[in-house]
C-alpha cells in the first residue's frame, strides 16, 4: 500500500537530471523527492546496455529502500537502455522515462530539418530509431553525440572557449544543412543552453523536453492516486555515487 507522502525518486548518470528534476519540483512542489546522481559511472553514453541496466537496477533498489512511490529516469541514455527492463523487473513501481523531443521538433520546424543533440547511446538505441521513424517522415533528422560535452559540464564548464568550440563544431554542419529546430536530447545539455542559443541564428528553436516529462510524472501519479495531498512544500534529498562537490554545484546552478 503506497502513501501519497512517499518520495519520488529521480535518477541520472550525473547532474544533468537536475534540469528535469527542477521542472518536476516546480510542477509538483508539495511532493517529497530523492535525487541520485550516478556520477562515478558517468558518462553512460559509452557504457554497454548491460552495464547501464545494472546501474539502474541498483539505484532502483536504493529508491525502494527509501520507500519511493515512483522513479523518474531523468536520463535519455538510461531510458533507452533500461526502462523496459526496469518495468519488467519491478512491475509494481511506476517508471517515467525520457524521450528526445523529436515529435515537437517536427511540428516546429519550417525548413523540414531538425538537429538532435544526444549521446551516442541514445542515438543508437531502438527507442530513438523508432521515434524518428514514427514522427519524422519527410523530415531530415541530423544528430550529433556531442562527444566530450557531458564530462565538461560535470567539471563545471558551462561556458567559455572550450564549450563554445565543441558546440560550434556540432552546430555548424547542421546549420549549413538548414536545420532550424534543435532538440536537447540529453538532460545535461540545458546547462549549456545559453551557449547553444548564442551560436544559432535568430528564429531558431531549442526544445528542452523537461516540462513535458514533469507533466507525465503528474499524470502517472494522478492515475495511480499517488499525488501528495500535502499543502506544504515537500522535502528534497540529494545523493551521489561520486563527488559531492559536483552535485552541490549542480544543485546551486539549477535550483539556485
PyMOL commands that set and color helices and strands:
alter all, ss='L'
color gray80, all
select helices_A, chain A and resi 18-27+39-41+44-46+49-65+76-89+102-108+120-123+126-135+149-154+161-176+189-198+210-223+244-255
alter helices_A, ss='H'
color red, helices_A
select strands_A, chain A and resi 8-12+33-37+70-73+94-96+113-117+140-144+181-184+205-208+236-240
alter strands_A, ss='S'
color yellow, strands_A
deselect
rebuild
show_as cartoon
